[in-house]
Amino acid sequence: MEEMIFGGQPQKHSVWDEYTPIIQEGRHTDVYLADQIEAPSEYNKLCHILRKAFKGDTVTLHINNGGGFLDGAFAILDAINTTQAIVTAQIVGTVASASTIITLACHHVVLAEHLQFMIHNYSGGASGKGHEIKSQMEFTDSQLNKSFAIFYKGFLTENEMELVIAGKDYWMGTEEVRDRLAARKAKDSDRLEEIAAARKAK
């Protein structure tokens, strides 16, 4: 507990006052993503912890928010993809938009009942001269569509992904999310077995 000086009197500062509360106990870290996903700078400490983790470390992301800035989600995503820790998403309440990308990047997902899980296409805008706006939007649309196809592979079908890109919102409850995660895990297991068999055949 740190002390802060305010109005001439020391004030206690709690970890729960942070935008992203992080609690470390031994080799386990709990992180609370309970507000809109913000700019990457809000997640510097989280990303640092993930990148510096060792095998045997564990991190639980407690996720309950409606999404937000993709750049913030991408920073967390990259840290998850490079960490040696085992990362678990514990999801509850509403998990939507950018937060679904973070959830599906985790090694394990624990679902609460009464979940509201929503996937949709990105929102955004651009400013500048006409040709600059056009160039930026064409690039952004192309790159994000490719990225989304990777993020949701095995969780959404190719047809569902096309519908998302076209503007459809997919709302799912706990049972449907659980079924889709199980199906994705089975497909991944089959793919790994095929790779292992192909290597043995060489």
N, C-alpha and C positions, 0 to 999 in steps of 0.2 A: 504494500500500500504506500504510494508516494504522497508527499504533501505538496500542495500548491498554495502560493500566496495570493489571496484575493481580498481586496478591501482591508489590507493590513492584518488579516487573520489567516493562519494556515488552514487550508481546506484539504480534506482527504480525497485522493483520487483513486477510484476503483477501476479495475480492469473492465467492469461492466459499463463504464462510461465511454469506453472506446467504441468507435464505429464498428470495428470487427474484433470482438473480444477473443483473446487467445489465452488459453490456460495450459501450461505445461506441467506435467507431473511425471517425473522419471523419464521414461522413453516414450510416453504417450502425450499427444497434444490434442486438445479439443478446440475447435474453431467455430464460431457462431456467425453464419452468414444469414442474419435475420432481418436484413434491410436491403433495399435496392442495391444491385451490383453497380458499384461506382467506378471511377477512374482507376487505372492500375496502381497509382500511388497509395491507395487505401490498402493494398494487399502486399506491400513490400515485405513486411515481416513474415506473413504467411509463406510467400514464395521463397524467402530466404530459408525458413525452417525446412521447407520441402526439399530444396536443392542441397542443403547441408546434411540431410538425414542419412542415417546409416541403415544397413539391413537389420531388421529386427525392430526398428522404430515404427510406431503406428500413429496415424493422424485420423481423427474423425471430424468431418465437416458437417455441422448441424445446419441444414439448409431449409429455410422457410421464407421465401420471398418471391416477388413477381418478376424478377429479371432485372434488366438494366443495360448498362453499357457493355457492348461486346468486347471492347479492348480490355476491360477489367476481367471479364470471363476468360479471354484468351491468355492473359497473364497467368491466371490460376491453372488453366488447362495445360499450358506448357510446363509449369512447375510440377504438376501431377505426372505428366508424361516422362519427366526426367528424374523423378525422385526414386530413392531406394526404399523409402518407407512404404508400408501398406496403407492405402488411403481408403477410408470408408465414408460414404455419403449416408447420413441419417436424415431422411427427408420426412417432413411433416407439414400439414397445412397446404398452402399454395406454393408450388414449385413450377415456375413458368419461364418461358423464353430463355434468356441467357443462363438461368440457373439449371435448366435441363441439360445444357451442354456440359456444365461442371459436373452434374450428377452422373451422367453417362460416361465421363472420363475416369471416374473412381473405380478402384479395383473391386469393391463390394458396395452394395446398396441395401440399406435397411429401411423398410417402408412402414410408416405409421398408417393406421386406419383413417378413413375419411379424407384421403389425399386428393388434391386437385392439381393434376399435372398437365401442363399445357405447352404445346409446341406450335410455333408459328414462324412466318418469315420475318426478316429484320425490318426495323423502321429506321428512318434516318433522313438526312437532307444534305444539301450542299449549297455553297454560295460562291460567287465569283463571276467572271465573264462567262458568257454562254458556252463557248467551246470548252472552258475549264470544267464547268458543271457537267456537261455531257461526258467528257473524258473520265472524270472521277466516278460518275454514277455507273458508266458502262464497266469500268474496271471493278468497282465495288460489287456490283451485281454478279459479275462473272466469278470473281474470287469467292464470295460468300456462298454462292450456290454450290460451288465445288466443295467448299469446306463443310457445309451443312450435310452434303451427301456422305462425307466421311464420319462426321459426328454421330449421325443417326443410323448409320449402316447396321443392319441386323435388328434394329429396333423398329424402324419404319420400313415398309416395303418401298420398292422403287416407285411404284405408282403413288403411294401416299406422299413420298418426298416430292414428286412432281406437283401434287395438289397443294402441298405446303408452299412451294415456290410460287404457285399460281395465286396464293392468297388464303388458302383454307387454314383454319385453326383446329388443332386436334386437342380435345379435352379428354383426359383419362382419369379414372379412379384407381384406387389401390390395387384391386384385383387385376385390372387390365395391364397396369404397369408391371405387376409381378409376373404375369404370364408372358409379356413381351421380353422382360429381362431373362426369364428362363429359356425362352426360345432363342434369344441371341447367344446365351451362354452355350447352348447345345450346338448351335451352328459354329461357334468359335472352336469348340472341342473337336467337332468333326473336321474342321479345316486343319487344326494342329495335327490330328491323326493322319490326315492325307499328306501333310508336309513331311511328317516323320517317316511314313511309309515310302515316300518318294526318295528320301535321303538314303534309306536302307537299300533301296533297289539299285542305287548308283554304285 
